[in-house]
Amino acid sequence: MSLGTSTVSNALAADASSLNRLKLQAGQSSPETIRETAKQFESLFMRELIKSMREATMKSGLMDSPGSDLGNDLLDQQFAVQMSGQPGGLSDMIAAQLSRQMGIDPNAVKGTSGKLEATVSTLQRASSLAAYSQQSVKPTNTQGGFVERHLQTANRIERETGIPASYMVGQAGHETGWGKHEIKMRGGQPSYNLFGIKADANWKGKVAEVTTTEFVAGVEKKQVAKFRAYGSYDESFRDYARLITQSPRYAKVDTQNGSALAFASGLQKAGYATDPHYAAKLSRAIETTQRLQQRTQIVAQNI
């Protein structure tokens, strides 16, 4: 099972900062929401467990590189997806516990009973950002500068639309190579298009025409495409938020912001990009943004 074809219902809760959103999601007292939340908690736990095992048994330092770290991380995600959500597994126990806490019959979510009062706190410890960052490629100065440059705008758009700022900045970073490959107009002027949104027949604004890479039947091909051009980065963020929140194509994506990979998988399933590994790559960029975002908050608190 590849990440490109994984269903959104099996998406990983891969980023530690999503725990609060998962708990909020769990508070919605429908059996379907409880089951989905339980699956994401289990995926989060399994991923951290796999990464800890890899760190303890396989990481020698001799052959380590950013490329190998990325490959291992994507593999860990695939394993976690495949191992989670099995009948009688941890997700059933989590669902049963959440049901009892909200006064719902555990049988309504088709879970098994179990004594799991400390599940949430255990998962929070296992998925701490510190533990995750020890096994992840550290953010670069380029990534840090990009996040710092756009986070204020993204925070403002988050307050207006509810789309997490880290998701938007992470996607902008992924689409532009953290600012290194922004789409340019003819003559080299900036298009301010951070999200790779193409200019369809309904677009009445300026256009940037560039050569891009698309995947056709899984094969990379170079194509000339027209992209939307804006007057500022603020316009780019607003147009992206409008697309996600108002386009019927992305109607489900706007509700799947409980985790980075759930959101990224929703975008891939809706056809945002043709790259078969788009969800995994995007979720990793979002996680990088979240680490930088938390670092910024820690520094601000210590000033």
SEDOVO-572561 format. One line per 5 residues: their letters; for each residue z negated, y, x negated of N, C-alpha, C. Coordinates in pm, whole numbers, padded with zeros to 5 digits. Layout:
a = Z/Y/X/Z/Y/X/Z/Y/X | ... .
END
This chain:
mslgt = 00000/-00120/-00086/00000/00000/00000/00000/00123/-00088 | 00103/00208/-00077/00111/00328/-00158/00047/00443/-00085 | 00004/00543/-00160/-00055/00661/-00099/00047/00735/-00014 | 00174/00720/-00050/00276/00789/00027/00289/00736/00168 | 00250/00610/00196/00263/00553/00328/00130/00526/00392 .
stvsn = 00019/00562/00327/-00113/00542/00386/-00126/00628/00510 | -00191/00577/00613/-00213/00654/00733/-00323/00755/00710 | -00317/00862/00787/-00418/00966/00772/-00556/00913/00809 | -00562/00817/00902/-00692/00765/00943/-00763/00695/00829 | -00690/00654/00725/-00751/00591/00609/-00763/00685/00491 .
alaad = -00742/00814/00514/-00744/00909/00404/-00882/00918/00343 | -00883/00937/00212/-01010/00943/00139/-01080/01076/00157 | -01209/01071/00167/-01291/01193/00155/-01320/01209/00008 | -01220/01256/-00067/-01228/01246/-00212/-01307/01357/-00278 | -01322/01471/-00212/-01387/01582/-00278/-01529/01599/-00228 .
assln = -01620/01623/-00322/-01762/01630/-00288/-01793/01743/-00193 | -01721/01853/-00201/-01752/01967/-00116/-01714/01944/00030 | -01650/01830/00060/-01615/01799/00198/-01729/01736/00275 | -01840/01704/00210/-01949/01634/00279/-02002/01714/00397 | -02013/01845/00381/-02062/01925/00492/-01966/01920/00610 .
rlklq = -01835/01921/00582/-01739/01912/00690/-01744/01774/00756 | -01767/01670/00676/-01779/01536/00734/-01900/01527/00825 | -02011/01588/00782/-02130/01584/00867/-02106/01663/00996 | -02033/01775/00986/-02000/01852/01105/-01910/01770/01197 | -01814/01701/01137/-01724/01616/01213/-01801/01503/01281 .
agqss = -01899/01447/01209/-01979/01339/01266/-02059/01387/01385 | -02091/01515/01388/-02168/01570/01498/-02090/01579/01628 | -01959/01559/01623/-01879/01556/01745/-01893/01417/01805 | -01963/01408/01915/-02011/01278/01963/-01907/01199/02040 | -01793/01170/01979/-01697/01077/02038/-01688/00955/01949 .
petir = -01673/00835/02006/-01664/00713/01925/-01554/00719/01821 | -01438/00779/01857/-01327/00786/01762/-01363/00872/01641 | -01428/00987/01665/-01466/01075/01555/-01570/01009/01467 | -01665/00937/01527/-01768/00869/01448/-01705/00762/01359 | -01611/00685/01414/-01545/00582/01332/-01469/00644/01216 .
etakq = -01396/00753/01244/-01318/00818/01138/-01409/00874/01030 | -01519/00938/01070/-01614/00992/00974/-01674/00882/00888 | -01709/00770/00950/-01766/00657/00877/-01668/00603/00774 | -01540/00595/00811/-01438/00547/00716/-01428/00639/00595 | -01431/00771/00621/-01417/00865/00511/-01539/00862/00419 .
feslf = -01659/00846/00478/-01778/00831/00396/-01767/00707/00307 | -01721/00597/00365/-01710/00474/00286/-01606/00490/00174 | -01494/00554/00205/-01391/00577/00104/-01444/00661/-00011 | -01521/00764/00024/-01581/00849/-00079/-01674/00768/-00169 | -01758/00686/-00108/-01852/00604/-00183/-01778/00504/-00273 .
mreli = -01675/00437/-00218/-01601/00337/-00294/-01528/00400/-00412 | -01475/00519/-00392/-01403/00582/-00502/-01497/00615/-00618 | -01614/00672/-00584/-01709/00705/-00689/-01760/00580/-00759 | -01777/00471/-00684/-01822/00345/-00743/-01717/00291/-00841 | -01591/00292/-00801/-01483/00243/-00886/-01473/00327/-01013 .
ksmre = -01484/00459/-00998/-01472/00546/-01115/-01589/00526/-01211 | -01707/00502/-01156/-01823/00476/-01241/-01805/00346/-01319 | -01751/00245/-01252/-01725/00117/-01320/-01621/00134/-01430 | -01517/00211/-01401/-01413/00234/-01502/-01470/00307/-01624 | -01555/00407/-01595/-01617/00485/-01703/-01705/00396/-01791 .
atmks = -01777/00305/-01729/-01872/00221/-01803/-01805/00109/-01881 | -01689/00063/-01834/-01631/-00058/-01893/-01499/-00038/-01966 | -01425/00070/-01935/-01289/00079/-01985/-01261/00201/-02070 | -01337/00308/-02056/-01301/00434/-02122/-01350/00434/-02266 | -01258/00418/-02360/-01295/00409/-02501/-01280/00541/-02573 .
glmds = -01194/00628/-02522/-01168/00755/-02589/-01050/00750/-02683 | -01005/00629/-02719/-00896/00616/-02816/-00760/00648/-02754 | -00742/00602/-02629/-00612/00619/-02565/-00620/00718/-02447 | -00732/00788/-02435/-00749/00878/-02322/-00658/01000/-02337 | -00607/01047/-02224/-00524/01166/-02221/-00521/01217/-02078 .
pgsdl = -00479/01342/-02056/-00468/01390/-01919/-00378/01302/-01834 | -00271/01246/-01894/-00182/01159/-01819/-00248/01030/-01776 | -00323/00969/-01868/-00392/00845/-01833/-00502/00871/-01732 | -00570/00986/-01743/-00673/01020/-01646/-00613/01035/-01506 | -00497/01100/-01498/-00431/01117/-01369/-00392/00982/-01311 .
gndll = -00333/00896/-01395/-00293/00764/-01347/-00411/00683/-01297 | -00521/00686/-01374/-00640/00612/-01333/-00697/00667/-01203 | -00696/00799/-01189/-00751/00861/-01069/-00669/00823/-00946 | -00535/00824/-00958/-00451/00785/-00846/-00472/00639/-00811 | -00488/00554/-00914/-00514/00412/-00890/-00648/00392/-00820 .
dqqfa = -00750/00468/-00863/-00881/00458/-00798/-00870/00495/-00651 | -00790/00596/-00621/-00773/00636/-00481/-00710/00524/-00399 | -00607/00458/-00456/-00542/00350/-00384/-00638/00234/-00360 | -00715/00197/-00461/-00812/00089/-00446/-00914/00124/-00338 | -00963/00248/-00340/-01065/00288/-00244/-01012/00281/-00101 .
vqmsg = -00887/00323/-00081/-00826/00315/00052/-00818/00171/00099 | -00774/00082/00009/-00755/-00057/00046/-00887/-00129/00073 | -00993/-00089/00005/-01121/-00157/00017/-01208/-00104/00131 | -01170/00008/00189/-01253/00072/00290/-01204/00038/00431 | -01297/00051/00527/-01261/00032/00666/-01248/-00113/00709 .
qpggl = -01299/-00207/00627/-01289/-00348/00663/-01393/-00383/00769 | -01361/-00474/00862/-01459/-00514/00965/-01586/-00569/00903 | -01699/-00523/00953/-01827/-00569/00901/-01869/-00504/00772 | -01793/-00404/00726/-01823/-00338/00599/-01915/-00219/00614 | -01920/-00138/00509/-02011/-00025/00506/-01979/00076/00615 .
sdmia = -01850/00097/00647/-01816/00196/00749/-01871/00157/00885 | -01875/00028/00916/-01935/-00016/01042/-02084/00016/01046 | -02151/-00003/00933/-02294/00027/00927/-02319/00176/00941 | -02236/00257/00875/-02251/00403/00885/-02227/00447/01030 | -02123/00392/01093/-02093/00428/01231/-02208/00393/01324 .
aqlsr = -02269/00276/01302/-02382/00235/01385/-02499/00330/01368 | -02527/00370/01243/-02638/00461/01218/-02612/00599/01279 | -02491/00652/01263/-02458/00781/01321/-02469/00776/01473 | -02428/00665/01532/-02436/00649/01678/-02580/00653/01726 | -02668/00581/01655/-02808/00579/01695/-02869/00719/01685 .
qmgid = -02834/00792/01576/-02890/00925/01557/-02847/01021/01666 | -02729/00998/01727/-02680/01087/01831/-02703/01029/01970 | -02777/00918/01979/-02809/00861/02108/-02693/00793/02177 | -02599/00742/02098/-02482/00673/02154/-02497/00524/02128 | -02452/00444/02225/-02457/00300/02208/-02370/00259/02089 .
pnavk = -02427/00195/01984/-02347/00154/01868/-02230/00065/01905 | -02240/-00009/02015/-02130/-00095/02055/-02008/-00014/02098 | -02032/00112/02134/-01920/00197/02177/-01824/00227/02064 | -01873/00219/01939/-01786/00243/01825/-01748/00113/01756 | -01782/00000/01819/-01745/-00132/01769/-01793/-00155/01628 .
gtsgk = -01916/-00109/01598/-01973/-00127/01465/-02083/-00230/01468 | -02129/-00273/01353/-02240/-00365/01344/-02365/-00287/01314 | -02480/-00337/01358/-02605/-00267/01334/-02651/-00291/01192 | -02740/-00202/01144/-02792/-00218/01010/-02889/-00107/00979 | -02982/-00131/00889/-03079/-00029/00852/-03018/00057/00743 .
leatv = -02975/00175/00781/-02901/00259/00688/-02947/00404/00695 | -03080/00424/00709/-03132/00558/00726/-03103/00649/00609 | -03088/00594/00488/-03068/00678/00368/-02923/00688/00328 | -02829/00646/00416/-02688/00641/00378/-02634/00777/00335 | -02656/00879/00419/-02596/01010/00389/-02648/01066/00258 .
stlqr = -02780/01061/00236/-02835/01115/00112/-02788/01034/-00008 | -02772/00902/00007/-02722/00819/-00103/-02580/00858/-00139 | -02497/00879/-00036/-02359/00918/-00061/-02352/01055/-00126 | -02439/01144/-00086/-02439/01276/-00147/-02471/01268/-00295 | -02566/01183/-00332/-02599/01167/-00473/-02483/01102/-00548 .
assla = -02424/00998/-00489/-02318/00923/-00558/-02194/01008/-00578 | -02172/01104/-00488/-02049/01183/-00494/-02071/01323/-00546 | -02178/01346/-00618/-02207/01480/-00667/-02094/01531/-00754 | -02074/01661/-00750/-01966/01721/-00827/-01985/01696/-00975 | -02108/01693/-01021/-02133/01670/-01163/-02086/01531/-01205 .
aysqq = -02115/01431/-01123/-02072/01295/-01155/-01921/01285/-01153 | -01857/01353/-01057/-01711/01348/-01049/-01645/01417/-01169 | -01697/01532/-01205/-01632/01609/-01310/-01641/01542/-01446 | -01738/01452/-01466/-01748/01381/-01593/-01629/01290/-01614 | -01563/01249/-01506/-01454/01153/-01517/-01320/01217/-01481 .
svkpt = -01315/01346/-01472/-01193/01414/-01432/-01144/01505/-01544 | -01014/01534/-01541/-00957/01627/-01636/-01014/01765/-01609 | -01067/01830/-01711/-01130/01961/-01693/-01025/02066/-01662 | -01056/02161/-01573/-00962/02268/-01540/-00925/02348/-01665 | -00801/02394/-01670/-00753/02474/-01782/-00775/02622/-01754 .
ntqgg = -00758/02703/-01859/-00770/02848/-01842/-00664/02901/-01746 | -00545/02842/-01752/-00437/02883/-01660/-00478/02858/-01516 | -00534/02740/-01490/-00579/02709/-01355/-00691/02802/-01311 | -00783/02828/-01403/-00894/02918/-01370/-00846/03058/-01336 | -00751/03109/-01413/-00697/03241/-01386/-00624/03248/-01253 .
fverh = -00551/03142/-01220/-00477/03138/-01094/-00574/03140/-00976 | -00677/03056/-00983/-00775/03051/-00875/-00846/03185/-00859 | -00886/03244/-00969/-00954/03374/-00964/-00865/03482/-00902 | -00736/03474/-00932/-00642/03576/-00885/-00621/03569/-00732 | -00626/03447/-00676/-00588/03431/-00535/-00703/03393/-00441 .
lqtan = -00820/03367/-00494/-00928/03316/-00411/-00975/03418/-00308 | -00979/03546/-00346/-01027/03648/-00252/-00937/03655/-00129 | -00806/03653/-00152/-00712/03655/-00039/-00728/03530/00046 | -00741/03415/-00020/-00756/03289/00053/-00884/03286/00135 | -00991/03342/00081/-01117/03349/00156/-01101/03431/00283 .
riere = -01025/03538/00272/-01002/03623/00390/-00921/03547/00496 | -00819/03475/00452/-00737/03398/00545/-00819/03283/00606 | -00909/03225/00528/-00996/03120/00582/-01081/03172/00697 | -01137/03291/00680/-01220/03348/00787/-01139/03373/00913 | -01011/03400/00897/-00926/03430/01013/-00871/03305/01080 .
tgipa = -00848/03199/01002/-00777/03082/01055/-00856/02952/01050 | -00958/02945/00963/-01035/02822/00949/-00979/02726/00846 | -00864/02753/00787/-00810/02666/00682/-00891/02692/00555 | -00950/02590/00494/-01033/02612/00375/-00957/02683/00263 | -01021/02782/00204/-00957/02860/00098/-00916/02771/-00019 .
symvg = -01000/02675/-00054/-00969/02588/-00168/-00844/02505/-00141 | -00820/02468/-00015/-00700/02392/00019/-00576/02477/-00002 | -00582/02603/00043/-00466/02691/00029/-00438/02724/-00117 | -00542/02760/-00193/-00522/02794/-00334/-00478/02671/-00413 | -00536/02556/-00382/-00496/02433/-00449/-00350/02400/-00424 .
qaghe = -00305/02417/-00301/-00165/02389/-00270/-00074/02491/-00337 | -00115/02617/-00338/-00036/02719/-00407/-00026/02687/-00555 | -00138/02641/-00613/-00136/02603/-00754/-00043/02487/-00781 | -00048/02387/-00693/00039/02270/-00711/00186/02309/-00696 | 00218/02390/-00597/00358/02425/-00570/00418/02511/-00680 .
tgwgk = 00336/02591/-00747/00389/02685/-00846/00355/02647/-00990 | 00295/02529/-01011/00252/02495/-01147/00146/02591/-01195 | 00054/02626/-01103/-00054/02722/-01131/00001/02856/-01180 | 00108/02898/-01112/00166/03029/-01139/00276/03031/-01244 | 00298/02919/-01311/00398/02915/-01419/00541/02907/-01366 .
heikm = 00558/02855/-01245/00694/02833/-01194/00711/02892/-01055 | 00668/03015/-01038/00685/03079/-00909/00833/03106/-00882 | 00868/03100/-00754/01007/03121/-00713/01045/03267/-00736 | 01160/03288/-00801/01205/03424/-00832/01328/03460/-00749 | 01340/03588/-00722/01460/03641/-00658/01570/03655/-00762 .
rggqp = 01690/03681/-00716/01799/03708/-00808/01767/03836/-00887 | 01775/03827/-01017/01738/03938/-01102/01599/03925/-01159 | 01526/03823/-01114/01395/03796/-01171/01277/03857/-01097 | 01304/03926/-00984/01194/03984/-00909/01115/03873/-00839 | 00984/03893/-00822/00902/03789/-00759/00933/03777/-00610 .
synlf = 00927/03653/-00561/00945/03630/-00417/00811/03623/-00346 | 00704/03609/-00425/00567/03596/-00374/00549/03471/-00286 | 00644/03378/-00294/00637/03254/-00216/00555/03152/-00295 | 00428/03135/-00258/00339/03045/-00331/00341/02902/-00278 | 00399/02880/-00161/00386/02750/-00095/00519/02675/-00079 .
gikad = 00623/02726/-00141/00752/02656/-00134/00808/02645/00006 | 00781/02745/00091/00830/02740/00228/00976/02784/00231 | 01062/02698/00287/01204/02727/00288/01241/02822/00402 | 01355/02886/00385/01404/02981/00485/01496/02908/00581 | 01445/02878/00702/01527/02812/00802/01603/02917/00884 .
anwkg = 01670/02870/00990/01753/02960/01070/01670/03067/01142 | 01540/03039/01161/01455/03135/01231/01400/03245/01141 | 01418/03231/01011/01364/03329/00917/01456/03451/00910 | 01401/03570/00932/01479/03693/00933/01453/03782/00812 | 01365/03737/00723/01330/03819/00608/01419/03793/00487 .
kvaev = 01374/03840/00372/01448/03822/00248/01447/03676/00207 | 01543/03638/00121/01560/03499/00081/01577/03489/-00070 | 01516/03387/-00128/01537/03355/-00270/01609/03221/-00277 | 01721/03219/-00344/01803/03098/-00353/01789/03039/-00494 | 01732/02920/-00502/01705/02858/-00632/01736/02709/-00627 .
tttef = 01744/02649/-00745/01762/02505/-00757/01626/02437/-00756 | 01613/02337/-00672/01485/02268/-00659/01506/02117/-00668 | 01395/02044/-00685/01399/01899/-00692/01353/01840/-00560 | 01434/01755/-00500/01399/01685/-00377/01409/01535/-00402 | 01334/01460/-00322/01339/01314/-00330/01418/01262/-00210 .
vagve = 01531/01197/-00239/01616/01138/-00136/01612/00987/-00153 | 01555/00918/-00055/01538/00773/-00062/01461/00735/-00189 | 01362/00819/-00224/01278/00790/-00339/01336/00829/-00473 | 01456/00889/-00475/01524/00925/-00600/01528/01077/-00613 | 01490/01128/-00731/01492/01273/-00755/01636/01325/-00760 .
kkqva = 01659/01435/-00690/01790/01499/-00692/01773/01650/-00695 | 01859/01717/-00771/01858/01862/-00777/01943/01919/-00664 | 01887/02017/-00593/01959/02080/-00483/01934/02229/-00484 | 02031/02304/-00437/02013/02448/-00420/01959/02472/-00280 | 01850/02545/-00272/01786/02569/-00142/01746/02715/-00130 .
kfray = 01733/02760/-00006/01691/02897/00023/01543/02897/00062 | 01468/02987/-00001/01324/02997/00024/01291/03136/00078 | 01185/03142/00156/01140/03270/00210/01087/03360/00098 | 01110/03488/00111/01059/03587/00015/00972/03686/00091 | 00864/03730/00026/00767/03818/00090/00750/03946/00009 .
gsyde = 00673/04038/00067/00645/04163/-00003/00518/04158/-00085 | 00437/04052/-00064/00310/04042/-00136/00259/03898/-00124 | 00158/03865/-00208/00095/03733/-00198/00018/03720/-00066 | -00037/03831/-00019/-00108/03829/00108/-00015/03782/00221 | 00109/03833/00222/00207/03790/00322/00236/03641/00310 .
sfrdy = 00241/03591/00187/00268/03449/00164/00157/03363/00224 | 00032/03400/00197/-00081/03325/00253/-00079/03329/00405 | -00052/03446/00460/-00053/03459/00606/00058/03378/00672 | 00175/03377/00609/00286/03300/00665/00256/03150/00658 | 00195/03107/00548/00157/02966/00536/00055/02929/00644 .
arlit = -00047/03012/00661/-00149/02984/00762/-00089/02982/00902 | 00005/03071/00926/00073/03074/01057/00152/02945/01079 | 00216/02897/00974/00293/02772/00982/00203/02654/01016 | 00090/02644/00948/00000/02530/00967/-00069/02534/01103 | -00106/02653/01148/-00184/02663/01272/-00099/02677/01397 .
qspry = 00028/02717/01383/00108/02743/01502/00229/02652/01519 | 00276/02591/01411/00393/02504/01422/00354/02368/01482 | 00424/02321/01586/00394/02190/01644/00405/02078/01542 | 00487/02097/01442/00505/01995/01338/00376/01967/01263 | 00292/02068/01247/00168/02054/01171/00044/02063/01260 .
akvdt = 00061/02036/01388/-00050/02048/01483/-00168/01959/01445 | -00141/01837/01399/-00249/01746/01363/-00312/01784/01229 | -00234/01842/01140/-00284/01876/01006/-00398/01976/01016 | -00387/02070/01108/-00488/02176/01120/-00625/02120/01159 | -00628/02000/01214/-00755/01938/01253/-00806/01838/01150 .
qngsa = -00731/01817/01042/-00766/01716/00943/-00813/01778/00813 | -00903/01877/00823/-00951/01943/00703/-01089/01895/00662 | -01127/01773/00706/-01255/01716/00666/-01258/01673/00522 | -01142/01649/00462/-01135/01613/00321/-01001/01657/00264 | -00997/01672/00133/-00874/01718/00067/-00759/01621/00090 .
lafas = -00785/01491/00072/-00677/01394/00085/-00635/01373/00229 | -00731/01387/00324/-00693/01379/00465/-00597/01491/00499 | -00627/01611/00453/-00541/01726/00477/-00406/01708/00408 | -00410/01666/00281/-00286/01648/00205/-00201/01536/00263 | -00264/01428/00306/-00190/01317/00367/-00128/01359/00498 .
glqka = -00198/01444/00574/-00141/01495/00698/-00017/01578/00672 | -00021/01662/00568/00097/01742/00532/00214/01652/00492 | 00185/01549/00413/00292/01459/00369/00352/01384/00487 | 00266/01335/00576/00314/01262/00693/00398/01350/00783 | 00364/01479/00791/00439/01573/00874/00569/01617/00808 .
gyatd = 00589/01578/00683/00715/01608/00615/00717/01738/00538 | 00598/01786/00494/00594/01912/00420/00673/01902/00290 | 00666/01786/00224/00736/01766/00097/00798/01627/00094 | 00899/01609/00010/00968/01480/00001/00912/01392/-00110 | 00827/01445/-00196/00766/01367/-00304/00680/01257/-00243 .
phyaa = 00706/01129/-00274/00627/01020/-00215/00481/01020/-00257 | 00448/01091/-00365/00309/01098/-00413/00248/01236/-00390 | 00306/01310/-00295/00262/01447/-00272/00115/01455/-00235 | 00068/01367/-00149/-00070/01372/-00102/-00169/01356/-00217 | -00144/01259/-00304/-00235/01235/-00417/-00235/01353/-00513 .
klsra = -00118/01407/-00543/-00108/01519/-00636/-00174/01644/-00578 | -00149/01669/-00449/-00205/01788/-00387/-00357/01779/-00377 | -00409/01662/-00339/-00554/01650/-00327/-00622/01670/-00462 | -00556/01628/-00568/-00612/01650/-00702/-00615/01799/-00736 | -00510/01872/-00697/-00506/02016/-00722/-00615/02087/-00642 .
iettq = -00639/02041/-00521/-00744/02099/-00438/-00880/02074/-00501 | -00902/01953/-00551/-01030/01921/-00616/-01053/02009/-00738 | -00946/02034/-00814/-00957/02123/-00929/-00999/02263/-00885 | -00938/02311/-00777/-00973/02442/-00724/-01119/02446/-00680 | -01166/02339/-00618/-01304/02336/-00571/-01403/02338/-00686 .
rlqqr = -01370/02270/-00796/-01459/02274/-00912/-01465/02415/-00969 | -01349/02480/-00977/-01345/02618/-01028/-01415/02713/-00932 | -01400/02689/-00803/-01465/02772/-00702/-01616/02762/-00713 | -01666/02640/-00731/-01810/02622/-00745/-01860/02683/-00875 | -01781/02671/-00981/-01821/02731/-01109/-01836/02881/-01094 .
tqiva = -01741/02944/-01022/-01747/03087/-01000/-01873/03126/-00921 | -01908/03045/-00822/-02027/03072/-00741/-02153/03061/-00824 | -02159/02960/-00913/-02275/02942/-00999/-02292/03060/-01094 | -02180/03105/-01152/-02185/03219/-01245/-02233/03343/-01170 | -02180/03363/-01046/-02219/03482/-00969/-02369/03480/-00936 .
qni = -02423/03363/-00911/-02565/03351/-00877/-02655/03379/-00998 | -02601/03354/-01117/-02682/03372/-01238/-02671/03512/-01298 | -02584/03593/-01242/-02568/03730/-01295/-02682/03818/-01245 .
END
